[in-house]
Amino acid sequence: MGRVCALAVGVILPVAVALVPVSRVDAAEPASLKIGLPESMFSGLPPAVVAPVAKPFQDMFEKQTGLKGEIAVVKDYKEIADKLRAGTLDVAVFHGFEYAWVRHHTDLIPLLITVPGNKLQACLVVNANSDAKGANDLKGSCVVIPNATKAHCHLYLDRLRDKLPEGCCGTAKHDGKSVEESLDAVADNTCQAALVDATALRTYQTNKPGVGKQLKVLVQSDPFPSAVVVYRKEAFDVDTAAKIRKGLIKGIETAQGKILTSLWRLKGFSEVTPQYQKDLDECLKAYPAPKK
């Protein structure tokens, strides 16, 4: 359980809040908000752990904004966008690459972005003695995917599919393994490759420097844009949006904020910058939206 929780808090984004069902409220000053999160942000996390992990942000959100909300875990980015546009959600969180897929909807307004502690990158790791020069050199059931692998890693693997052998992820004996166990398997040559987040690999090599030297990155992605908090245009007015934005950005200076950033491995929140918009454009070129 401890290992699962440690992995989960690096995946879950700081937008989880407690929900209070409400009737329609004045858009200028909402009494509460309905907030959506994609299931992929909770991958590998037992349901009983979700609420306790979310509590630090709930405390900070309520203190900084005076608003209450309820979290709704939604199937995927498309359903979240649909619910936002239909008015059944007020605020939602998207992975950066997912927001790139839906931002053509002008009624979905970015509120702020998360600032991760490290760049979001995926990498395919092999044994240091591997002769493989690229993904197309791997053979058979070659890739182990750890439990609670982050969404951007799965997206990167999809992009590599045409370079990997058919059935590349059929490593059944490694199903359900943690990042550490998966990298152990690559280090001792019981598995050819592991798909992991670059930060997870660095952490492994820091904690296990000897074994870590037995690993090398075969290929890795460019950095992905960070997650973004989005709101429905009619959910609240500009003044309320500014209040929420300011409260969350400054909230990391509070006791609750320090707990939050430590748990979720974030530096904090930021305004949506022109550079972020450019990053979304580049991401969309590299990872087009899934075909309907």
Backbone bond lengths (Angstrom), bond angles and torsions (degrees), N, CA, C in turn:
res aa  C-N    CA-C-N  psi(-1)  N-CA   C-N-CA  omega(-1)  CA-C   N-CA-C  phi
1 M - - - 1.466 - - 1.507 111.20 -
2 G 1.362 117.14 -41.63 1.459 119.56 -178.09 1.512 112.23 -61.51
3 R 1.370 115.85 -39.82 1.454 119.34 -179.34 1.515 110.51 -68.32
4 V 1.326 116.63 -41.02 1.469 120.51 179.34 1.512 111.01 -60.99
5 C 1.348 115.92 -44.36 1.466 119.95 -179.73 1.519 111.03 -62.71
6 A 1.343 115.92 -40.54 1.463 119.17 -178.75 1.518 110.79 -63.27
7 L 1.352 116.08 -39.97 1.450 118.50 177.05 1.510 111.63 -67.84
8 A 1.337 114.97 -40.75 1.460 119.36 -174.24 1.508 112.67 -64.24
9 V 1.339 117.09 -39.19 1.463 117.86 -176.10 1.518 111.77 -68.68
10 G 1.377 116.81 -20.02 1.447 118.44 174.96 1.521 112.56 -78.85
11 V 1.344 116.56 -14.41 1.453 121.43 -178.69 1.511 111.98 -98.06
12 I 1.331 115.58 -41.76 1.459 120.27 -173.76 1.503 110.40 -70.56
13 L 1.273 116.87 134.65 1.452 121.85 -177.48 1.514 110.62 -95.11
14 P 1.324 117.42 152.78 1.460 122.49 -173.40 1.509 113.87 -79.81
15 V 1.320 114.43 64.81 1.449 117.94 176.39 1.510 109.30 -135.46
16 A 1.329 117.84 10.15 1.449 121.33 -178.07 1.514 109.95 -80.17
17 V 1.297 116.83 124.44 1.457 122.12 179.57 1.505 110.12 -136.18
18 A 1.320 117.69 163.02 1.453 121.88 -179.35 1.520 110.63 -81.49
19 L 1.337 118.78 136.76 1.484 121.73 -174.30 1.513 112.82 -92.85
20 V 1.316 115.89 139.69 1.458 123.27 173.95 1.517 107.42 -125.20
21 P 1.363 119.12 110.25 1.450 119.20 -178.07 1.520 110.02 -59.93
22 V 1.309 115.89 135.77 1.455 119.23 -179.61 1.518 109.72 -139.51
23 S 1.314 115.87 158.91 1.450 121.54 172.25 1.523 107.59 -83.97
24 R 1.323 116.35 177.33 1.461 120.82 -179.98 1.525 109.99 -57.74
25 V 1.325 117.54 135.00 1.454 121.86 -177.83 1.511 110.00 -121.97
26 D 1.284 115.90 166.12 1.463 122.20 178.09 1.520 109.10 -62.45
27 A 1.332 116.84 124.83 1.467 120.18 -176.85 1.510 112.39 -61.69
28 A 1.324 118.34 -21.16 1.458 120.66 -176.95 1.517 112.11 -76.24
29 E 1.307 117.47 -25.14 1.456 119.34 -176.75 1.530 109.97 -153.89
30 P 1.333 117.60 77.89 1.449 121.15 -176.71 1.518 112.25 -66.33
31 A 1.331 116.32 143.36 1.464 120.48 178.27 1.519 110.90 -82.96
32 S 1.317 116.91 -26.09 1.461 121.80 179.00 1.511 108.89 -158.67
33 L 1.320 115.29 165.53 1.458 120.80 -176.83 1.515 110.21 -131.65
34 K 1.327 115.72 148.42 1.466 122.26 173.79 1.523 107.80 -101.80
35 I 1.320 115.93 120.38 1.469 121.78 -169.48 1.523 110.65 -117.75
36 G 1.326 117.14 128.67 1.457 121.97 -178.24 1.508 113.75 -105.97
37 L 1.314 114.90 141.08 1.465 122.35 175.08 1.525 108.75 -131.21
38 P 1.324 118.23 141.67 1.467 120.05 177.83 1.520 112.04 -75.28
39 E 1.323 115.61 147.70 1.464 120.79 179.46 1.524 111.94 -56.05
40 S 1.322 117.02 -33.08 1.467 120.66 -175.89 1.519 112.83 -61.46
41 M 1.339 117.45 -21.66 1.458 119.79 178.34 1.525 112.58 -74.64
42 F 1.344 115.73 -12.55 1.454 120.57 -178.72 1.520 111.75 -113.33
43 S 1.306 117.46 16.61 1.452 121.62 -177.72 1.532 111.59 -55.67
44 G 1.329 115.87 125.70 1.457 120.95 178.18 1.505 115.09 81.76
45 L 1.323 118.08 1.38 1.466 121.29 -177.15 1.526 110.57 -99.00
46 P 1.325 118.94 123.22 1.463 121.36 176.86 1.520 110.17 -60.88
47 P 1.346 118.57 139.45 1.471 121.53 -178.35 1.522 113.26 -52.63
48 A 1.326 117.74 -35.94 1.456 120.87 -177.12 1.528 112.47 -67.05
49 V 1.325 117.01 -16.43 1.460 121.29 -176.84 1.524 111.84 -91.50
50 V 1.332 117.65 -20.20 1.454 121.26 -173.48 1.520 112.49 -58.21
51 A 1.336 116.88 -52.01 1.469 120.31 -176.33 1.530 112.64 -60.99
52 P 1.350 119.35 -48.66 1.469 119.09 178.73 1.518 113.77 -59.66
53 V 1.332 117.57 -37.32 1.454 120.68 179.53 1.519 110.79 -67.93
54 A 1.350 116.14 -32.01 1.461 120.49 -178.54 1.521 113.62 -78.82
55 K 1.330 118.15 -18.14 1.459 121.72 -171.07 1.527 114.15 -56.23
56 P 1.324 121.42 -43.64 1.472 119.59 -178.92 1.520 113.04 -58.38
57 F 1.335 116.97 -39.61 1.456 117.77 178.56 1.521 111.25 -71.32
58 Q 1.310 115.94 -37.02 1.462 118.71 177.43 1.525 110.66 -56.90
59 D 1.327 115.69 -45.37 1.469 119.90 179.59 1.530 111.00 -61.20
60 M 1.340 116.67 -45.65 1.449 120.08 -177.58 1.522 110.97 -68.56
61 F 1.308 117.03 -41.28 1.461 121.54 -179.28 1.526 109.97 -59.63
62 E 1.328 117.29 -48.52 1.459 120.28 -177.44 1.522 111.98 -67.15
63 K 1.324 116.40 -37.38 1.465 119.67 -178.96 1.521 111.42 -69.64
64 Q 1.320 117.30 -40.58 1.459 121.09 -174.48 1.526 113.64 -82.01
65 T 1.331 117.43 -28.70 1.461 120.22 -174.50 1.518 114.17 -112.96
66 G 1.335 117.42 -20.65 1.461 119.75 -175.69 1.519 112.93 73.33
67 L 1.332 116.97 10.32 1.456 122.14 -178.97 1.520 111.03 -108.19
68 K 1.298 115.94 150.94 1.456 121.34 173.30 1.520 108.11 -114.65
69 G 1.304 115.91 157.26 1.452 118.89 179.68 1.512 110.96 -153.12
70 E 1.313 115.01 174.70 1.462 120.09 177.95 1.509 109.64 -132.01
71 I 1.304 114.98 136.78 1.449 119.63 -178.01 1.517 110.14 -86.67
72 A 1.310 116.42 142.04 1.452 123.05 174.42 1.530 107.57 -130.27
73 V 1.317 116.50 117.66 1.460 120.38 178.13 1.526 107.48 -84.38
74 V 1.319 115.99 120.34 1.462 122.34 -171.41 1.530 109.55 -113.74
75 K 1.311 115.98 150.44 1.463 122.77 -172.07 1.520 113.54 -52.27
76 D 1.339 117.17 -53.41 1.462 119.37 -176.06 1.522 110.72 -158.24
77 Y 1.318 114.86 -179.98 1.470 121.10 -175.26 1.519 112.11 -61.19
78 K 1.334 117.30 -37.37 1.458 120.39 -177.62 1.525 110.88 -66.29
79 E 1.325 116.11 -43.22 1.462 119.54 179.10 1.523 110.64 -66.13
80 I 1.324 116.53 -37.41 1.466 119.85 177.20 1.526 110.13 -61.31
81 A 1.324 116.74 -46.67 1.466 120.03 179.20 1.522 111.10 -61.18
82 D 1.325 116.45 -41.66 1.472 120.27 179.16 1.525 111.33 -63.02
83 K 1.332 116.48 -42.16 1.466 120.23 -178.68 1.532 111.35 -69.77
84 L 1.292 116.63 -36.32 1.462 119.65 175.32 1.526 110.35 -61.51
85 R 1.302 115.61 -49.21 1.460 120.27 -176.36 1.529 111.71 -68.08
86 A 1.344 116.74 -27.00 1.463 120.65 178.60 1.523 112.29 -84.10
87 G 1.338 116.88 -10.75 1.457 120.38 178.98 1.506 114.94 88.91
88 T 1.329 118.69 6.40 1.464 120.48 177.62 1.531 111.95 -86.51
89 L 1.323 116.80 -9.99 1.457 122.98 168.53 1.521 107.72 -128.16
90 D 1.329 116.52 148.31 1.459 121.43 177.35 1.522 111.81 -102.75
91 V 1.317 115.13 -39.38 1.461 122.78 -175.98 1.519 107.48 -135.33
92 A 1.317 116.88 148.60 1.462 119.82 177.66 1.516 110.14 -152.73
93 V 1.312 114.20 164.40 1.458 120.98 177.56 1.520 108.29 -116.15
94 F 1.303 115.79 134.91 1.458 122.46 174.86 1.525 109.17 -121.37
95 H 1.322 116.27 143.43 1.455 118.02 162.47 1.530 106.61 -58.36
96 G 1.313 116.99 149.89 1.450 119.27 -177.38 1.511 112.93 -56.10
97 F 1.340 117.09 -43.45 1.463 119.29 -178.96 1.520 111.78 -67.11
98 E 1.335 117.75 -28.19 1.464 120.75 176.93 1.526 111.14 -72.59
99 Y 1.322 116.25 -39.06 1.460 118.58 177.66 1.528 110.37 -63.46
100 A 1.330 116.40 -34.99 1.466 119.57 176.84 1.531 110.65 -58.93
101 W 1.329 116.68 -30.37 1.467 121.45 -179.30 1.528 113.04 -76.75
102 V 1.332 118.03 -23.81 1.470 119.82 -173.30 1.528 113.46 -117.92
103 R 1.304 118.96 -1.55 1.462 119.19 -172.06 1.522 113.63 -72.33
104 H 1.341 117.39 -4.78 1.462 119.40 173.70 1.530 111.10 -68.94
105 H 1.342 116.25 -15.16 1.464 119.91 174.55 1.529 107.84 -77.83
106 T 1.285 117.51 109.08 1.465 121.14 -173.67 1.520 113.65 -72.23
107 D 1.329 117.55 -11.44 1.465 119.76 177.41 1.519 112.30 -88.44
108 L 1.324 117.35 2.18 1.463 122.35 174.58 1.528 107.26 -104.70
109 I 1.326 115.82 110.83 1.466 121.29 -171.38 1.530 110.54 -107.22
110 P 1.342 118.52 125.74 1.471 119.49 176.40 1.523 110.59 -68.85
111 L 1.327 115.84 130.19 1.466 121.50 -179.30 1.523 110.55 -92.35
112 L 1.314 116.30 -51.06 1.462 122.35 176.68 1.518 108.34 -165.33
113 I 1.320 115.87 170.24 1.463 120.94 179.05 1.522 109.88 -119.23
114 T 1.309 115.78 156.37 1.452 120.41 174.65 1.527 109.16 -84.10
115 V 1.318 116.15 151.70 1.458 121.75 176.67 1.526 107.00 -115.57
116 P 1.329 116.82 98.41 1.474 119.46 -177.28 1.518 111.52 -69.60
117 G 1.330 114.48 158.53 1.457 119.11 178.78 1.514 112.45 -67.33
118 N 1.325 116.94 -28.50 1.458 122.42 179.34 1.525 109.30 -139.85
119 K 1.313 116.65 162.42 1.454 121.45 177.93 1.522 110.16 -61.94
120 L 1.329 115.77 145.49 1.455 121.45 178.37 1.522 108.88 -88.56
121 Q 1.319 116.03 103.80 1.456 121.22 -179.67 1.521 109.85 -135.28
122 A 1.320 115.61 146.74 1.459 121.58 175.63 1.513 108.62 -107.62
123 C 1.315 116.93 147.69 1.463 118.91 178.43 1.526 111.00 -144.63
124 L 1.303 114.77 149.74 1.455 122.58 175.37 1.527 106.22 -103.66
125 V 1.322 115.69 117.52 1.461 121.95 -172.06 1.523 109.96 -107.58
126 V 1.321 116.03 135.88 1.461 121.79 178.23 1.523 109.77 -127.48
127 N 1.320 115.85 172.05 1.454 120.70 175.76 1.518 110.13 -65.18
128 A 1.312 116.10 143.86 1.466 121.09 -177.51 1.524 112.45 -58.50
129 N 1.334 117.22 -24.80 1.466 121.07 -179.42 1.522 112.95 -94.75
130 S 1.315 117.05 6.54 1.458 120.22 -179.26 1.530 110.83 -64.82
131 D 1.333 115.62 142.10 1.458 121.00 177.38 1.525 112.40 -85.88
132 A 1.320 116.79 -6.36 1.471 120.53 -176.98 1.525 110.59 -64.00
133 K 1.310 115.13 134.77 1.465 121.69 177.08 1.518 111.68 -103.03
134 G 1.318 116.13 -17.42 1.456 121.71 179.42 1.509 109.85 -160.66
135 A 1.325 116.40 175.96 1.461 120.25 -177.05 1.524 111.78 -61.49
136 N 1.329 117.74 -31.04 1.459 120.65 -178.21 1.524 113.06 -72.64
137 D 1.328 117.82 -5.37 1.468 121.18 177.20 1.519 112.58 -90.18
138 L 1.328 117.70 -8.99 1.458 121.40 179.52 1.523 109.52 -77.02
139 K 1.325 115.69 154.59 1.457 120.94 -175.23 1.531 111.40 -127.54
140 G 1.321 115.20 146.73 1.464 121.38 171.45 1.513 114.86 60.25
141 S 1.340 115.25 -146.10 1.468 121.79 178.57 1.520 107.92 -80.98
142 C 1.334 115.46 86.85 1.457 120.00 -164.17 1.525 115.50 -104.52
143 V 1.329 119.30 -21.79 1.459 120.97 -170.35 1.524 112.08 -111.91
144 V 1.319 116.16 123.45 1.459 120.79 172.26 1.525 108.12 -95.72
145 I 1.326 115.50 135.00 1.463 121.66 179.56 1.526 107.77 -112.58
146 P 1.320 118.78 109.73 1.472 121.33 -176.68 1.522 112.96 -61.95
147 N 1.302 114.85 157.23 1.451 121.15 173.05 1.531 109.25 -60.35
148 A 1.337 116.76 141.56 1.467 123.52 177.91 1.524 112.85 65.09
149 T 1.340 116.92 28.08 1.460 120.35 175.94 1.522 110.02 -62.79
150 K 1.310 117.04 137.24 1.460 122.03 -174.09 1.532 112.04 -69.83
151 A 1.321 114.07 154.62 1.462 120.90 -173.87 1.521 112.50 -60.91
152 H 1.337 118.18 -38.20 1.465 118.90 -178.65 1.527 111.74 -66.79
153 C 1.330 116.79 -25.72 1.466 120.06 176.82 1.526 110.27 -69.82
154 H 1.322 116.54 -42.85 1.468 120.34 177.19 1.527 110.55 -61.43
155 L 1.324 116.34 -40.68 1.461 119.89 179.92 1.522 110.40 -63.23
156 Y 1.313 116.66 -42.57 1.459 120.50 179.22 1.526 110.74 -64.13
157 L 1.332 116.73 -40.33 1.463 119.86 178.56 1.531 110.71 -62.22
158 D 1.320 117.33 -39.61 1.463 120.57 177.58 1.531 110.86 -58.56
159 R 1.316 115.15 -37.27 1.470 119.00 179.65 1.529 111.19 -68.54
160 L 1.337 116.50 -27.42 1.462 120.87 -178.61 1.521 113.21 -86.27
161 R 1.341 117.87 -5.80 1.456 121.03 -171.15 1.528 113.18 -53.28
162 D 1.332 116.82 -40.40 1.463 118.93 -176.53 1.521 112.38 -71.42
163 K 1.346 116.54 -11.07 1.460 120.18 178.42 1.532 112.01 -101.73
164 L 1.324 116.42 -10.75 1.453 121.02 -177.62 1.527 110.33 -100.51
165 P 1.330 117.69 154.24 1.468 120.09 179.18 1.529 111.30 -67.93
166 E 1.313 115.90 155.01 1.467 120.20 177.19 1.529 109.62 -61.51
167 G 1.323 115.95 136.61 1.465 119.65 -177.74 1.508 113.36 74.79
168 C 1.354 116.86 24.77 1.468 121.01 -174.56 1.527 113.15 -61.73
169 C 1.313 117.99 -25.04 1.464 120.37 -176.38 1.522 111.74 -105.94
170 G 1.313 116.33 26.89 1.465 119.86 -179.08 1.517 113.93 -89.30
171 T 1.328 117.53 33.47 1.475 121.34 -178.04 1.517 110.02 -83.67
172 A 1.336 116.92 69.36 1.468 122.25 -173.16 1.527 112.53 -57.85
173 K 1.300 117.83 -34.19 1.461 119.12 -176.75 1.524 112.17 -67.74
174 H 1.328 116.91 -13.92 1.464 120.77 179.18 1.529 112.78 -105.59
175 D 1.334 117.38 4.83 1.464 120.33 -179.42 1.523 110.81 -57.37
176 G 1.334 116.51 137.52 1.456 120.84 176.52 1.516 115.07 79.59
177 K 1.317 117.85 7.36 1.458 120.86 -179.94 1.527 110.98 -76.72
178 S 1.313 115.91 152.40 1.463 120.96 174.71 1.519 109.44 -78.51
179 V 1.337 116.10 172.57 1.463 120.42 175.70 1.529 109.86 -58.08
180 E 1.305 116.20 -46.94 1.473 119.81 -178.84 1.522 111.47 -59.70
181 E 1.321 116.71 -46.51 1.464 120.25 -179.51 1.524 111.45 -65.04
182 S 1.313 116.41 -37.21 1.468 120.24 179.52 1.523 111.21 -66.65
183 L 1.333 116.49 -43.71 1.461 119.67 178.48 1.523 111.32 -69.91
184 D 1.322 116.97 -32.12 1.470 120.27 173.06 1.527 109.95 -58.37
185 A 1.343 115.40 -42.90 1.460 120.47 -178.33 1.524 111.34 -63.67
186 V 1.327 116.81 -37.28 1.462 120.16 177.59 1.527 109.97 -70.78
187 A 1.325 116.29 -41.15 1.469 120.39 -179.21 1.522 111.87 -62.50
188 D 1.349 117.37 -36.08 1.471 118.79 -179.02 1.534 112.32 -97.07
189 N 1.333 115.92 12.37 1.466 122.79 173.00 1.526 114.42 66.28
190 T 1.329 117.32 26.59 1.464 119.53 173.66 1.522 110.39 -92.91
191 C 1.320 115.91 -5.02 1.461 121.93 174.39 1.526 107.82 -147.19
192 Q 1.327 116.51 141.93 1.463 119.54 -176.05 1.519 113.48 -71.73
193 A 1.339 116.83 -40.73 1.461 119.63 -172.41 1.517 110.84 -152.44
194 A 1.336 115.82 156.71 1.464 122.00 176.36 1.522 108.86 -133.18
195 L 1.315 115.47 140.32 1.462 121.65 176.41 1.516 107.93 -96.09
196 V 1.329 118.36 116.44 1.461 121.31 -177.86 1.526 111.02 -141.86
197 D 1.301 114.97 162.28 1.457 121.38 171.34 1.528 108.43 -72.53
198 A 1.316 116.67 141.91 1.464 120.80 -176.36 1.518 112.06 -60.20
199 T 1.326 117.50 -36.33 1.459 120.48 178.56 1.518 110.93 -66.11
200 A 1.331 116.65 -38.36 1.463 120.47 178.29 1.526 110.32 -63.39
201 L 1.330 116.70 -38.01 1.466 119.70 177.80 1.518 110.61 -64.71
202 R 1.325 118.02 -44.87 1.467 120.86 179.68 1.525 110.75 -62.20
203 T 1.307 116.53 -39.80 1.465 120.38 178.37 1.523 110.31 -62.65
204 Y 1.309 116.58 -44.01 1.466 121.43 178.20 1.525 110.67 -59.92
205 Q 1.307 116.98 -46.62 1.462 120.46 -177.91 1.522 112.33 -68.44
206 T 1.326 117.43 -27.42 1.462 121.01 175.40 1.517 110.66 -73.57
207 N 1.325 116.50 -42.66 1.460 121.32 -177.87 1.528 112.91 -76.17
208 K 1.323 116.62 -28.80 1.471 121.04 -178.12 1.535 108.25 -131.89
209 P 1.324 117.11 67.97 1.473 120.14 -173.44 1.518 114.58 -59.14
210 G 1.301 117.34 -35.42 1.464 120.02 -179.85 1.511 111.73 -65.08
211 V 1.323 115.51 -54.28 1.466 120.92 179.27 1.524 109.76 -66.91
212 G 1.326 115.78 -35.30 1.452 120.08 -178.78 1.513 113.31 -58.51
213 K 1.322 117.33 -28.09 1.462 120.87 178.80 1.524 111.66 -70.30
214 Q 1.322 116.24 -13.78 1.467 120.70 179.19 1.519 112.43 -84.67
215 L 1.331 116.48 6.17 1.461 121.14 -176.54 1.523 110.99 -120.80
216 K 1.322 115.43 153.72 1.464 121.16 172.31 1.525 108.85 -149.15
217 V 1.321 115.23 154.11 1.464 121.06 178.76 1.522 108.51 -84.05
218 L 1.322 116.06 121.74 1.457 120.88 177.74 1.532 110.23 -79.21
219 V 1.323 116.88 -51.59 1.464 122.94 176.45 1.526 107.79 -146.83
220 Q 1.316 116.75 153.56 1.454 119.43 176.54 1.523 110.44 -146.98
221 S 1.329 114.88 158.76 1.460 120.87 -179.17 1.524 110.88 -80.97
222 D 1.314 115.13 164.54 1.456 120.28 164.17 1.530 107.35 -72.49
223 P 1.327 119.10 162.03 1.467 120.36 179.10 1.534 111.21 -61.19
224 F 1.312 115.25 140.38 1.460 121.81 175.35 1.532 109.16 -91.37
225 P 1.336 117.40 150.34 1.471 119.11 174.70 1.518 110.37 -65.36
226 S 1.317 117.15 146.99 1.465 121.95 -177.46 1.518 110.98 -71.93
227 A 1.315 115.29 169.18 1.461 121.52 -179.28 1.527 110.76 -66.93
228 V 1.313 115.39 155.83 1.460 121.22 -176.07 1.516 109.92 -133.88
229 V 1.331 115.62 141.50 1.457 122.60 174.77 1.524 107.38 -95.85
230 V 1.320 116.42 125.37 1.462 122.88 -174.05 1.525 109.27 -122.06
231 Y 1.320 116.71 145.74 1.459 119.24 175.20 1.522 110.99 -127.75
232 R 1.319 115.78 154.95 1.455 122.25 176.09 1.514 109.20 -74.57
233 K 1.304 116.81 134.18 1.457 122.24 -172.79 1.520 113.23 -50.96
234 E 1.339 118.13 -38.25 1.452 121.66 -176.56 1.530 113.25 -91.87
235 A 1.332 117.30 2.89 1.465 119.49 -177.09 1.521 111.71 -67.48
236 F 1.328 117.00 -39.37 1.456 121.61 177.30 1.523 109.36 -160.90
237 D 1.313 114.84 165.93 1.461 118.90 -174.24 1.529 112.03 -84.25
238 V 1.310 115.16 177.64 1.465 121.21 -176.04 1.516 112.03 -61.58
239 D 1.332 117.65 -39.02 1.463 121.03 -179.14 1.525 111.01 -64.80
240 T 1.337 116.47 -41.73 1.462 119.91 178.76 1.522 110.60 -66.54
241 A 1.330 117.03 -40.50 1.461 120.58 177.29 1.525 110.66 -60.07
242 A 1.321 116.86 -42.54 1.465 121.13 179.23 1.518 110.89 -64.48
243 K 1.335 116.41 -38.38 1.464 121.09 179.02 1.521 110.83 -62.89
244 I 1.325 116.17 -45.50 1.463 120.50 179.48 1.527 110.31 -64.84
245 R 1.313 115.90 -45.45 1.468 120.59 -178.97 1.532 110.85 -59.53
246 K 1.292 116.37 -49.30 1.469 120.69 -178.97 1.520 110.76 -62.79
247 G 1.334 116.42 -42.66 1.459 119.83 -178.70 1.512 112.90 -62.87
248 L 1.320 117.51 -41.03 1.457 120.20 -178.71 1.526 111.66 -73.57
249 I 1.331 116.73 -37.79 1.466 118.88 178.92 1.529 111.04 -66.22
250 K 1.328 116.17 -44.84 1.467 119.71 -179.25 1.518 112.15 -78.90
251 G 1.332 116.63 -20.06 1.456 120.55 -175.52 1.513 114.80 -63.51
252 I 1.329 117.59 -20.71 1.462 119.06 -179.22 1.525 111.76 -68.40
253 E 1.338 117.03 -13.06 1.461 120.51 178.68 1.530 111.78 -81.80
254 T 1.330 117.06 -11.96 1.463 121.02 -179.56 1.520 110.43 -84.21
255 A 1.327 115.87 171.43 1.464 120.57 177.79 1.520 110.80 -60.82
256 Q 1.352 115.62 -43.00 1.460 118.66 179.46 1.527 110.79 -64.14
257 G 1.337 115.08 -38.24 1.452 119.00 -179.56 1.518 112.64 -65.51
258 K 1.316 116.97 -38.25 1.461 120.30 179.21 1.525 111.42 -66.90
259 I 1.328 115.81 -37.17 1.464 119.64 175.78 1.526 109.43 -64.34
260 L 1.315 114.02 -44.00 1.458 120.66 -178.04 1.524 112.23 -60.40
261 T 1.322 116.39 -51.78 1.460 119.59 -177.32 1.524 111.76 -64.51
262 S 1.325 116.42 -30.75 1.453 119.94 176.96 1.523 111.07 -69.21
263 L 1.325 116.17 -45.23 1.464 120.91 -178.79 1.521 111.95 -64.58
264 W 1.321 116.26 -45.26 1.447 120.52 -174.42 1.521 113.76 -96.50
265 R 1.309 116.22 7.01 1.459 120.68 175.18 1.528 111.71 54.60
266 L 1.314 114.17 47.80 1.459 121.19 179.27 1.523 110.28 -114.84
267 K 1.307 115.45 155.20 1.459 119.66 168.08 1.518 109.71 -87.20
268 G 1.318 116.30 -24.87 1.458 119.84 177.96 1.507 111.95 148.57
269 F 1.344 115.45 -147.68 1.457 123.07 178.85 1.526 108.92 -121.48
270 S 1.332 115.25 161.24 1.454 119.54 -178.98 1.525 110.04 -147.29
271 E 1.330 114.92 158.10 1.458 120.53 170.07 1.538 108.45 -61.56
272 V 1.303 116.68 155.99 1.461 121.32 174.56 1.525 107.99 -76.87
273 T 1.297 117.31 115.45 1.461 122.44 -173.72 1.532 111.85 -97.56
274 P 1.332 117.81 161.40 1.467 120.41 174.09 1.526 111.92 -58.23
275 Q 1.335 117.08 -35.01 1.463 119.83 178.69 1.523 110.72 -63.80
276 Y 1.332 116.37 -38.58 1.461 119.39 178.24 1.528 110.42 -62.14
277 Q 1.330 115.98 -40.37 1.459 119.86 178.33 1.533 110.53 -62.60
278 K 1.327 116.97 -39.06 1.458 120.71 177.24 1.526 110.61 -65.90
279 D 1.336 116.23 -39.38 1.462 120.18 178.16 1.526 111.04 -61.99
280 L 1.325 116.46 -37.92 1.467 120.34 177.28 1.527 110.48 -63.53
281 D 1.328 116.47 -42.51 1.459 120.57 179.09 1.529 110.99 -60.04
282 E 1.327 116.10 -45.53 1.465 120.21 -179.79 1.524 111.15 -66.19
283 C 1.308 116.45 -39.22 1.459 120.64 179.46 1.522 110.62 -64.01
284 L 1.329 116.45 -41.65 1.461 120.49 -179.63 1.526 111.22 -63.32
285 K 1.317 117.01 -35.19 1.464 120.47 177.15 1.526 110.64 -66.36
286 A 1.311 115.85 -42.06 1.473 120.07 -176.82 1.531 111.83 -77.94
287 Y 1.328 116.24 -32.99 1.464 121.42 -176.65 1.528 109.62 -131.02
288 P 1.315 117.72 78.59 1.470 120.44 -179.63 1.530 111.70 -58.76
289 A 1.326 115.59 156.68 1.454 120.25 178.39 1.520 110.77 -59.71
290 P 1.321 118.03 143.29 1.473 120.84 178.00 1.522 110.96 -56.44
291 K 1.305 116.29 145.27 1.449 120.22 177.86 1.530 109.48 -71.50
292 K 1.301 116.50 143.15 1.465 121.46 -178.41 1.521 109.86 -70.91
